[in-house]
């Protein structure tokens, strides 16, 4: 199993860790950010392939920001 550690940029979250095994997301942990929303996102990502997650989240914006926590998770997953 690989653990991706990522420091997001341009969002409220401070740190992200994603456990990936055989191309499938096993667990996601996010420090900071919108607690309830991120718990939901992390739960939905469990069991999803890395490719599907990137495809669904890449490019999502938060209000007027050029990025979002989901987009930053996609950037982290691109390292897998």
Helices and strands as residue ranges (DSSP letters): E 2-6, E 13-21, E 24-32, H 35-45, H 50-57, H 69-77
